[in-house]
Amino acid sequence: MKTVNSLEQMETIISKNKNLSWDGWNVVEMIKSDKALTSKYGARKDGAWYLKKVFVVSRNGWEIPDKYVA
């Protein structure tokens, strides 16, 4: 996990990744998956199942997976 502490950097990361979106100040990752149907992280969106993970902002910024930070 990497820490992103700049709003501008996080906006750039979200604009380049279709799996990420904003929910207020938090960042939401939605990955389409059949496993989501029975997962506690499952969420239904537009008729499909997704695994949903929310990255909550803290004083230090956002802790997000390395794959999103270049």
C-alpha positions as CSV (number, residue, x, y, z in Angstrom):
1,M,0.0,0.0,0.0
2,K,1.2,3.5,-0.8
3,T,0.1,6.8,0.8
4,V,-1.1,9.5,-1.4
5,N,-1.2,12.8,0.5
6,S,-2.0,15.2,-2.3
7,L,-5.5,15.9,-3.6
8,E,-4.1,16.7,-7.0
9,Q,-2.2,13.4,-7.2
10,M,-5.3,11.5,-6.1
11,E,-7.5,13.2,-8.7
12,T,-4.9,12.3,-11.4
13,I,-4.9,8.6,-10.2
14,I,-8.7,8.4,-10.3
15,S,-8.9,10.0,-13.7
16,K,-6.6,7.3,-15.1
17,N,-8.4,4.3,-13.5
18,K,-11.9,3.4,-14.4
19,N,-12.2,1.2,-11.2
20,L,-11.8,4.2,-8.9
21,S,-14.3,7.0,-8.1
22,W,-15.0,9.5,-5.4
23,D,-17.5,9.2,-2.6
24,G,-17.1,12.5,-0.8
25,W,-13.5,12.6,0.3
26,N,-13.1,8.8,0.2
27,V,-12.0,6.8,-2.8
28,V,-14.0,3.8,-3.9
29,E,-12.6,0.8,-5.9
30,M,-15.2,-1.3,-7.8
31,I,-14.0,-4.4,-9.6
32,K,-16.5,-6.5,-11.5
33,S,-16.6,-10.1,-10.2
34,D,-18.9,-13.1,-9.9
35,K,-17.5,-13.7,-6.4
36,A,-19.1,-10.4,-5.3
37,L,-22.5,-12.1,-5.2
38,T,-21.6,-14.0,-2.0
39,S,-18.9,-11.6,-0.7
40,K,-19.4,-9.2,2.3
41,Y,-17.7,-6.7,0.0
42,G,-20.2,-7.3,-2.8
43,A,-22.2,-4.4,-4.3
44,R,-24.6,-4.4,-7.2
45,K,-24.2,-1.6,-9.8
46,D,-26.0,-1.3,-13.2
47,G,-27.2,-4.9,-13.0
48,A,-23.8,-6.4,-12.3
49,W,-21.9,-7.5,-9.2
50,Y,-18.7,-5.8,-8.1
51,L,-16.3,-6.1,-5.2
52,K,-16.3,-2.8,-3.5
53,K,-13.5,-1.4,-1.3
54,V,-13.4,2.1,0.2
55,F,-10.2,3.9,1.0
56,V,-11.0,6.4,3.7
57,V,-9.0,9.6,3.8
58,S,-7.0,10.3,7.0
59,R,-4.7,13.0,8.2
60,N,-1.9,11.4,6.2
61,G,-4.0,11.1,3.0
62,W,-5.2,7.9,1.3
63,E,-3.7,4.4,1.7
64,I,-4.2,2.8,-1.7
65,P,-2.8,-0.3,-3.5
66,D,0.6,0.1,-5.1
67,K,-0.9,-0.8,-8.6
68,Y,-2.6,2.6,-8.7
69,V,0.5,4.7,-7.8
70,A,3.1,5.1,-10.5
